[in-house]
Amino acid sequence: MTFLLFSYPILAQTGKLTGVIKDQKTGETLIGATIIVEGTKLGAKSDNEGYYAILNVPPGKYTVKASMIGYGTKAVTEVDVNINQTTTLDFTLADESITTQEVVVVATKPVIEKDVSSSVVNISMEDVAALPIVSVAGVIGLQAGVQGLTIRGGGSDQTAFMINGITFRDERDNTSYTGIRSGLVNVVTTEGKRDKYNVVFLGRYRPAGMKNFGDMPNDPNSYYIRPYLDPAVAFTGTKNGAWDLYTQAQYQEFRGWDKVSQELLSDDDPTNDLTPEAAQQLFLWQHRKPMGITQPDYDMDFSVSGPVPVVSSMLGDLRFLASYRTSRDMYVIPLATNAYQDWSTHVKVTSDIAQGMKFTIEGLLGKQTGTSSSRSGGPGIFRSAYSILSEMDIRSGASYSDARVFATDYWAPTKVDRKMLGAKFVHVLSPTTFYEIQLNVVGSEYSTNPGSPRNTGQVVKIGNNYYDESPYGYFSGFSSGIGSSMNMGLGYSNGRDTSKVYTWSSRFDYSSQLNKIMQIKAGVEFIYTDNNVNYALIEPSLPTSNSRSVWQTYPVRGAVYGQTKLEFEGMIANIGLRLDYSHAGGEWFLYDPYNKAFSGAYSLQIDQLLPKEPTEKVITLSPRLGVAFPITVNSKLF
């Protein structure tokens, strides 16, 4: 996996091996030496200057061998190849009269990567296996300058996530600059072996237990509960003198159950009469939500790979990789759902259809379920304890904080179905030249709607009255709790979303090492999106606050780029130029700030009242420059 904080004109999936072959005794360059990368069909011969280059090497660790007639064979193990980087590997071969056995050397990793001119972190499969983490997000979060999935101050919606060159992103919230604003997470999965099967299982299990410090919200001493249960103040009020000023400042002000009972007995409604003790019992019923975590967290990742049985040898060493991943993270307190869960299945099939030609097809199905973090219908799911608690923090001005804590349906449950199908053809014309063609489609289908409706019948008897299951379940209407006046209906589960977004993309890339110094890359890209968007904020009891966003558009984007990589002894430069074309499709509104359509009375019809005009076509030209200056083996400027 490679993690980039800078967008290259080409989002490469492979690296490059270069070096010089010399005679061990005389130091003269050797012409026609053979260099092969074990476990692959990649190789090259040294030219008139003893130089060789092998392009299109998948990232990973390899054993590289060099041999020549009249000379002994030399093998270098543990050779690292990284995405979009050059690995320099020189060989000195001994005369066959001196040695008849193969010489094996373990490669040493350079202190600095000379050709890197941007912020890049390369994380190998071995590095991931050594960490007590089983998710990409967990690995990324360990990197310097990254907090969670926040990279350079931008959240996950401003970061591109790629798997084998296929971008996964929500096109409804796409960034304005080639899909990348903060960073790029580029994951390259391995291929199945041609001659053996591999089975891998990774797992993480966390027993059920609290995810917060201190008292739970329903603890008798918590901020929400103590004023209503503490015998010193519960019946006579928090200002009766039993609490000092400092204690009063830490909790909500409460007038006392005696006062509450008096108010109920003296009003005109005989059906709500309660004694002080019964009123307190009703308060406990309305704050009965269990806060404990009773189920474990887990991450499980299972994969199997190898040759396809029976037909592998007949179909170009047909091989496969199949994986399944599932995870569950229990919420710090239960919401509309008790946890965030996701699962995904990924299948990748590869064939060497002819000499120098490789064809890969892969697909992915996945689903995410949880509680929506958006109350307006936009995309977003609660995942972490921090994201939940920050929405309940009274210090940040969160309204109805007690409703967010003790109700079940303040936010709506949500699920997202994700699909991907892609194909890639790679044709290696020579060890120094190749091109690739890639086609893929990525889709996301959203479903955010209220959960189970509230049972408004007679659920529990307190005193002489019956009460429903408030604040449980979805309910639209004015409903207040006793004592604290907790909101138990208005504003619950406002988010709605039934959007479907599919993106088709195609790309052609060409790469060639012209000589020892210069490598060129060029390509074209075309992206077509079907945006069937339908999301809204709906509150039946307050129709003037409702808003709805519905559109069906077909944005089109295209790009042409060229890049040169110049590698000198004291300078490595990446110089490129990219031409982007973008057309959002459809129409957009014409308006001024004083248009009557902005009146609350027309909120649901605003898209019908405002005039529209076709969206503009945008063309941008973007130069790219990255330069690194190696100073010593231990330092560089870039």
C-alpha positions in Angstrom: 0.0 0.0 0.0 1.3 3.5 -0.8 0.1 6.7 0.8 0.6 9.9 -1.1 0.2 13.5 0.0 0.8 14.9 -3.5 -1.0 14.2 -6.7 1.1 12.9 -9.6 0.0 13.4 -13.2 -0.1 9.7 -13.4 -1.3 7.5 -10.6 1.0 4.7 -11.2 0.6 1.2 -9.8 4.1 -0.1 -10.5 7.8 0.8 -10.0 11.0 0.6 -11.9 14.3 -1.3 -11.5 17.5 0.1 -13.0 21.2 -0.4 -12.6 24.6 -1.0 -14.2 26.4 -4.4 -14.6 30.2 -4.4 -14.2 33.1 -6.8 -14.1 34.0 -7.4 -10.5 37.7 -7.4 -11.2 38.2 -4.7 -13.9 35.2 -2.5 -13.2 34.3 -2.5 -16.9 30.7 -2.5 -17.9 29.3 -5.7 -19.2 27.2 -5.7 -22.4 24.4 -8.3 -22.8 24.1 -9.4 -19.2 20.7 -10.9 -18.3 18.7 -9.6 -15.4 15.5 -11.3 -14.2 13.0 -10.7 -11.5 12.2 -14.0 -9.9 8.6 -14.9 -9.5 7.6 -12.8 -12.5 8.1 -12.9 -16.3 10.1 -9.6 -16.2 13.6 -9.2 -17.2 16.1 -7.2 -19.4 19.6 -7.2 -20.9 22.3 -4.6 -20.3 23.0 -2.2 -23.1 26.3 -0.9 -24.6 27.0 1.0 -21.3 26.1 -1.9 -19.1 22.8 -0.2 -18.2 19.5 -2.0 -17.8 15.9 -0.9 -16.9 12.9 -2.9 -16.1 9.5 -1.1 -16.0 6.1 -2.2 -14.8 7.4 -4.0 -11.7 4.5 -4.5 -9.2 5.4 -3.2 -5.7 6.8 -5.7 -3.3 10.0 -7.5 -2.3 11.9 -9.5 -4.9 15.0 -11.5 -5.6 16.8 -10.2 -8.7 19.4 -12.2 -10.5 22.1 -11.1 -13.0 24.1 -13.6 -15.1 26.2 -13.7 -18.2 28.1 -16.3 -20.2 31.6 -16.6 -18.7 30.6 -15.1 -15.4 29.0 -16.4 -12.2 25.4 -15.7 -11.3 24.6 -13.2 -8.6 21.3 -12.9 -6.8 20.2 -10.0 -4.6 17.3 -10.7 -2.2 14.9 -8.5 -0.3 14.9 -5.9 -3.1 12.1 -3.3 -2.4 10.1 -1.9 -5.4 7.7 0.9 -4.6 5.0 2.6 -6.6 6.1 5.3 -9.0 9.7 5.1 -7.8 13.0 3.9 -9.2 15.0 1.2 -7.3 18.6 1.3 -8.3 20.4 -2.1 -8.2 23.9 -2.4 -9.5 25.7 -5.8 -10.0 29.3 -6.8 -10.1 29.9 -10.2 -11.7 32.9 -12.4 -11.0 34.7 -14.4 -13.7 33.5 -18.0 -13.8 37.1 -19.1 -13.2 37.0 -17.4 -9.8 33.6 -18.7 -8.7 31.3 -21.4 -9.9 28.5 -21.0 -7.3 25.7 -18.5 -7.2 26.5 -15.5 -5.1 23.6 -14.3 -2.9 23.5 -10.8 -1.4 20.8 -9.3 0.8 19.8 -5.8 -0.4 20.1 -2.9 2.0 17.4 -0.3 2.0 18.7 3.2 1.2 18.4 5.8 4.0 16.7 8.2 1.6 14.7 7.6 -1.5 16.4 9.9 -4.0 13.7 10.2 -6.6 10.9 11.2 -4.2 10.0 14.9 -4.6 6.8 14.9 -2.5 5.4 13.6 0.8 5.1 9.9 0.3 4.9 6.9 2.7 5.3 3.4 1.3 3.9 0.7 3.5 4.6 -2.9 2.5 2.6 -6.0 3.2 5.2 -7.1 5.7 5.0 -3.7 7.5 1.2 -4.1 7.8 1.5 -7.7 9.1 3.9 -6.5 11.8 1.4 -4.0 13.1 -1.4 -4.8 15.6 -3.9 -3.3 13.1 -6.0 -4.9 10.4 -7.5 -2.0 8.6 -6.2 0.5 6.0 -7.6 3.4 8.1 -5.7 2.1 11.1 -2.4 2.0 9.2 -2.9 5.4 7.8 -3.7 6.9 11.2 -0.3 5.8 12.5 1.6 8.0 9.9 3.1 11.3 10.9 0.9 14.3 10.2 -2.3 12.2 9.9 -5.1 12.1 12.4 -7.6 9.4 11.8 -8.2 9.9 8.0 -7.5 13.7 8.2 -4.6 14.4 5.9 -3.1 17.9 5.8 -6.2 19.3 7.4 -8.6 17.7 4.9 -11.0 15.0 5.9 -11.7 11.7 4.1 -14.1 13.4 1.7 -11.1 15.3 0.3 -8.8 12.3 0.0 -8.8 9.9 -2.9 -8.9 6.2 -2.1 -7.7 3.8 -4.9 -7.5 0.0 -5.2 -5.4 -1.2 -8.1 -5.9 2.1 -9.9 -9.7 2.3 -9.4 -10.8 5.3 -7.4 -13.5 4.9 -4.7 -15.2 8.2 -3.9 -18.6 9.8 -3.5 -19.1 11.8 -6.6 -21.7 13.9 -4.8 -18.9 15.5 -2.8 -16.0 15.3 -5.2 -13.0 17.6 -4.8 -12.4 20.2 -7.5 -8.9 19.2 -8.5 -8.7 15.8 -10.3 -10.4 14.2 -7.3 -7.6 14.9 -4.9 -7.2 17.8 -2.5 -5.6 16.5 0.7 -4.0 13.2 -0.2 -4.1 9.9 -2.0 -4.3 6.4 -0.5 -3.2 3.9 -3.2 -3.7 0.3 -2.3 -2.2 -2.4 -4.7 -3.4 -5.9 -3.9 -1.2 -8.9 -4.7 -1.9 -11.4 -7.4 -2.4 -15.1 -6.9 0.7 -17.3 -7.3 1.0 -19.4 -10.5 2.2 -22.5 -8.7 0.8 -22.6 -5.1 -2.1 -21.6 -2.9 -2.0 -19.2 -0.1 -4.6 -18.9 2.7 -4.4 -15.9 5.0 -6.5 -14.9 8.0 -6.2 -11.8 10.1 -8.4 -11.0 13.0 -8.9 -8.6 15.9 -11.3 -9.1 18.8 -12.2 -6.6 21.5 -14.4 -7.9 24.3 -17.5 -5.8 25.2 -16.6 -2.9 27.5 -16.9 0.8 28.0 -15.2 3.1 25.5 -15.3 6.2 27.6 -13.9 7.4 30.9 -16.0 8.5 33.9 -19.7 8.0 34.6 -22.1 6.9 31.9 -24.9 9.4 31.0 -27.5 7.4 33.0 -25.4 7.1 36.1 -27.0 8.7 39.2 -24.1 11.2 39.5 -24.0 12.2 35.8 -24.7 15.7 34.5 -28.1 14.6 33.1 -29.4 12.7 36.1 -28.0 13.9 39.4 -30.3 17.0 39.8 -33.3 14.8 39.5 -32.2 11.9 41.8 -29.9 13.4 44.5 -32.1 13.3 47.7 -30.6 16.6 48.8 -32.1 18.5 45.9 -34.3 16.3 43.8 -37.6 17.2 45.5 -36.9 20.7 46.7 -34.7 22.0 43.8 -31.0 22.7 43.1 -31.2 26.2 44.6 -32.5 25.1 48.0 -29.1 25.6 49.6 -28.1 22.0 49.9 -25.6 22.4 47.0 -22.9 25.1 47.1 -22.5 27.5 44.1 -19.7 25.4 42.6 -21.8 22.3 42.6 -24.8 24.1 41.1 -22.7 25.4 38.3 -21.8 21.9 37.2 -25.3 20.7 36.7 -28.6 21.7 35.1 -30.9 23.8 37.3 -34.0 22.0 38.5 -37.0 23.3 40.4 -37.7 20.0 42.2 -40.3 17.2 42.0 -42.5 18.9 44.6 -42.9 21.9 42.3 -43.4 19.7 39.2 -46.2 17.7 41.0 -47.8 21.0 42.2 -47.8 22.3 38.6 -49.4 19.1 37.2 -52.1 19.0 40.0 -53.1 22.6 39.5 -53.5 22.7 35.7 -56.7 21.9 33.8 -55.6 18.4 32.6 -56.7 15.7 35.1 -54.9 13.0 33.0 -51.4 14.2 33.9 -51.7 14.4 37.7 -48.7 12.8 39.4 -47.3 12.7 42.9 -43.6 13.9 43.3 -42.5 10.3 43.6 -44.5 9.2 40.5 -43.1 12.2 38.5 -39.6 11.0 39.4 -40.5 7.5 38.4 -41.7 8.8 35.0 -38.4 10.7 34.6 -36.5 7.4 35.2 -38.7 5.7 32.6 -37.9 8.4 30.0 -34.1 8.0 30.8 -34.1 4.2 30.9 -31.9 3.7 27.9 -29.2 1.1 28.6 -25.7 2.6 27.9 -23.5 -0.4 28.4 -21.8 -2.1 25.5 -22.8 -5.8 25.5 -21.3 -7.0 22.2 -17.6 -7.2 21.1 -15.8 -5.3 18.4 -14.1 -7.4 15.7 -12.2 -7.2 12.4 -11.8 -10.3 10.3 -10.0 -10.6 7.0 -9.8 -13.8 5.1 -8.2 -14.4 1.7 -7.3 -17.3 -0.5 -5.2 -17.1 -3.7 -3.5 -19.4 -6.2 -3.9 -21.0 -9.7 -7.5 -21.6 -10.9 -7.9 -25.4 -10.7 -7.9 -27.5 -13.8 -7.8 -24.7 -16.4 -4.9 -22.5 -15.1 -2.2 -23.8 -17.5 -4.6 -23.7 -20.5 -5.5 -20.1 -19.9 -2.2 -18.3 -19.4 -1.5 -19.3 -15.9 -4.9 -18.2 -14.8 -4.8 -17.3 -11.1 -7.1 -15.7 -8.6 -7.2 -13.8 -5.3 -10.5 -13.9 -3.3 -10.9 -12.0 0.0 -13.7 -11.3 2.5 -13.6 -8.7 5.2 -16.1 -7.9 7.9 -15.9 -5.6 10.9 -18.0 -4.2 13.7 -17.3 -1.2 16.0 -19.8 -0.8 18.8 -20.9 2.7 19.4 -19.8 4.4 22.6 -23.6 4.6 23.4 -26.4 3.0 21.4 -28.0 5.2 18.7 -30.4 4.2 16.0 -28.1 1.2 15.6 -25.7 -0.2 18.2 -22.7 -0.3 16.0 -21.0 0.6 12.7 -20.6 -2.5 10.6 -19.2 -3.2 7.1 -18.3 -6.1 5.0 -16.8 -6.5 1.5 -15.9 -9.3 -0.9 -13.2 -8.8 -3.5 -12.2 -11.2 -6.3 -9.3 -10.6 -8.7 -8.4 -12.9 -11.6 -5.3 -12.5 -13.7 -4.0 -14.2 -16.9 -0.9 -13.9 -19.0 -2.8 -14.2 -22.3 0.3 -13.9 -24.5 4.0 -13.1 -24.2 4.2 -9.7 -22.6 0.4 -9.4 -22.2 -1.5 -9.6 -19.0 -5.2 -9.2 -18.5 -6.8 -8.7 -15.1 -10.5 -8.5 -14.1 -11.7 -7.8 -10.6 -14.9 -7.0 -8.7 -16.0 -5.9 -5.3 -19.3 -6.0 -3.4 -19.6 -4.3 0.0 -22.1 -2.8 2.5 -21.8 -0.3 5.3 -24.5 0.0 8.0 -24.8 2.3 11.0 -26.3 5.5 12.2 -26.3 8.5 9.8 -24.2 11.5 11.0 -26.1 13.8 8.8 -29.5 15.2 9.7 -30.0 16.7 6.3 -29.7 13.5 4.3 -26.1 14.0 3.1 -23.6 11.1 3.1 -21.9 10.2 6.4 -22.0 7.4 9.1 -20.9 7.6 12.7 -17.8 5.5 13.1 -15.8 6.6 16.1 -16.5 7.5 19.7 -15.1 11.0 19.1 -17.5 11.7 16.2 -20.5 10.7 18.3 -19.5 12.5 21.5 -18.6 15.7 19.7 -22.3 15.8 18.6 -23.4 15.6 22.2 -21.0 18.0 23.8 -23.0 20.7 25.5 -19.8 22.9 25.6 -19.9 23.1 21.8 -23.5 24.3 21.8 -25.2 21.1 20.8 -29.0 21.5 21.1 -31.2 18.9 22.6 -28.1 17.1 24.0 -30.2 14.9 26.3 -32.4 13.8 23.4 -29.3 12.8 21.5 -28.1 10.7 24.4 -31.3 9.1 25.7 -33.4 8.7 22.6 -32.9 5.9 20.0 -33.8 7.7 16.8 -32.5 11.3 17.0 -30.4 10.3 14.0 -31.7 7.9 11.3 -30.3 4.5 10.6 -28.4 4.3 7.2 -26.8 1.8 4.9 -24.6 2.1 1.8 -24.2 -0.6 -0.8 -21.0 -0.4 -2.9 -20.1 -2.2 -6.1 -17.1 -2.2 -8.4 -16.1 -4.0 -11.6 -12.9 -3.3 -13.4 -10.6 -4.7 -16.1 -7.0 -3.9 -17.0 -4.9 -4.9 -20.0 -1.1 -4.5 -19.8 1.2 -4.9 -22.9 4.9 -4.9 -22.3 6.5 -4.0 -25.6 10.0 -4.3 -24.2 11.7 -4.2 -20.8 11.7 -0.4 -21.1 8.3 0.3 -22.7 4.7 -0.7 -21.9 1.2 0.6 -22.1 -2.0 -0.3 -20.2 -5.7 0.1 -20.7 -8.1 0.2 -17.8 -11.9 0.2 -17.7 -14.0 0.2 -14.6 -17.4 1.1 -13.0 -17.9 2.1 -9.4 -21.4 2.4 -7.8 -22.8 3.5 -4.5 -26.5 3.2 -3.4 -27.7 5.0 -0.3 -30.6 4.3 2.0 -31.3 6.6 4.9 -34.8 6.6 6.4 -36.4 6.6 9.9 -36.3 3.4 11.9 -39.2 1.7 13.6 -42.1 4.1 14.6 -42.8 4.8 18.2 -45.4 2.7 20.0 -47.8 5.4 21.1 -50.1 3.0 23.0 -50.2 2.3 26.7 -46.9 0.7 27.4 -46.3 1.4 31.1 -48.4 2.5 34.0 -47.0 5.1 36.5 -49.3 6.4 39.2 -52.8 6.3 37.8 -51.7 7.1 34.2 -50.4 5.1 31.2 -47.5 6.3 29.1 -46.0 5.2 25.7 -42.4 4.1 25.0 -41.0 7.7 24.6 -38.3 8.6 23.9 -37.8 5.3 22.0 -38.7 5.0 18.3 -39.3 7.5 15.5 -41.9 10.1 16.2 -42.7 13.4 14.5 -44.4 15.9 16.7 -44.1 18.0 19.9 -43.3 15.8 22.9 -41.4 16.8 26.0 -40.1 14.8 28.9 -40.9 15.5 32.5 -38.6 17.5 34.7 -35.8 18.3 32.2 -38.2 19.0 29.3 -36.2 16.6 27.1 -37.3 16.8 23.5 -38.9 13.5 22.6 -40.1 14.0 19.0 -39.4 17.2 17.1 -36.4 16.9 14.9 -36.0 13.1 15.1 -34.5 11.2 12.1 -34.8 14.1 9.7 -32.4 12.7 7.1 -33.7 10.9 4.0 -31.5 9.6 1.2 -32.2 7.2 -1.7 -29.4 8.4 -4.0 -27.7 6.2 -6.5 -24.3 7.2 -8.0 -22.4 5.3 -10.7 -19.1 6.3 -12.3 -17.7 4.8 -15.4 -14.0 5.5 -16.2 -11.5 4.5 -18.8 -7.8 5.3 -19.0 -4.8 4.7 -21.4 -1.3 5.1 -20.1 2.0 4.8 -22.0 5.5 4.7 -20.3 8.9 4.3 -21.8 12.5 4.6 -20.6 14.2 6.4 -23.5 17.7 6.3 -22.1 19.6 6.2 -18.8 18.4 9.7 -17.8 14.9 10.1 -19.3 11.6 8.3 -18.7 8.4 9.6 -20.4 4.8 8.9 -19.4 1.7 10.0 -21.2 -2.0 9.1 -21.1 -5.6 10.0 -21.5 -8.6 9.6 -19.1 -12.3 9.8 -19.5 -14.9 9.7 -16.7 -18.6 9.6 -16.9 -21.0 9.8 -13.9 -24.6 9.1 -13.5 -25.8 11.1 -10.5 -29.3 10.1 -9.4 -29.4 12.1 -6.3 -32.4 12.3 -3.9 -31.8 13.4 -0.3 -33.7 15.7 2.1 -34.3 17.0 5.5 -37.9 16.2 6.4 -39.7 17.2 9.6 -43.5 16.8 9.1 -44.3 18.9 12.1 -42.3 21.9 10.8 -42.8 21.9 7.0 -41.2 25.3 6.6 -37.8 23.9 7.7 -37.9 21.1 5.2 -35.4 21.0 2.3 -34.9 18.5 -0.5 -32.2 18.1 -3.1 -33.1 16.1 -6.2 -31.2 16.0 -9.5 -30.3 13.6 -12.3 -27.1 14.8 -14.0 -24.4 13.2 -16.1 -21.1 14.9 -15.5 -18.3 14.3 -17.9 -14.6 14.7 -17.3 -11.5 14.1 -19.4 -7.8 14.6 -19.1 -4.6 14.4 -21.2 -1.3 14.4 -19.5 2.4 14.1 -20.2 5.3 13.7 -17.8 9.1 13.4 -18.0 11.3 12.0 -15.2 14.9 13.1 -15.4 17.3 11.2 -13.2 20.8 12.8 -12.9 23.4 12.0 -10.3 22.7 15.2 -8.3 19.1 15.9 -9.3 15.8 14.0 -10.0 13.0 16.0 -11.6 9.4 15.1 -12.4 8.1 17.6 -15.0 4.6 17.3 -16.3 1.6 19.0 -17.9 -2.0 18.0 -17.5 -5.0 19.3 -19.5 -8.4 18.7 -17.7 -11.9 19.1 -19.2 -15.0 19.1 -17.0 -18.7 19.5 -17.6 -21.0 19.1 -14.7 -24.0 18.6 -17.0 -27.6 19.6 -16.4 -28.6 23.2 -15.4 -27.9 25.4 -12.4 -30.0 28.2 -10.8 -30.0 31.9 -11.5 -30.8 34.0 -8.4 -30.0 37.0 -6.3 -30.0 37.2 -2.5 -33.4 38.9 -2.3 -35.3 36.4 -4.4 -38.7 35.5 -2.9 -38.0 31.9 -3.5 -35.7 31.9 -0.5 -38.7 32.5 1.8 -39.4 29.6 4.2 -42.9 29.3 2.7 -41.3 28.0 -0.6 -38.5 25.9 0.8 -39.7 22.7 -0.8 -40.5 24.4 -4.2 -37.3 26.5 -4.4 -35.9 24.3 -7.2 -39.1 24.9 -9.2 -39.3 28.7 -8.7 -35.8 29.7 -9.6 -34.8 30.0 -13.3 -31.9 27.9 -14.6 -29.2 27.9 -17.2 -26.9 25.2 -18.6 -23.7 24.6 -16.6 -20.4 25.8 -18.1 -17.7 23.6 -19.6 -14.4 24.1 -17.8 -10.9 23.5 -19.2 -7.8 23.8 -17.0 -4.1 23.4 -17.7 -2.0 22.3 -14.8 1.8 22.3 -14.8 3.4 19.8 -12.4 7.0 20.0 -11.0 8.7 18.0 -8.4 12.5 18.2 -7.9 14.8 16.3 -5.5 18.4 17.1 -4.8 20.3 14.2 -3.2 23.2 15.7 -1.2 24.7 12.6 0.5 23.6 9.1 1.0 21.8 10.3 4.2 20.2 13.6 3.1 18.5 15.4 0.2 16.5 18.5 -0.6 13.1 18.4 -2.3 
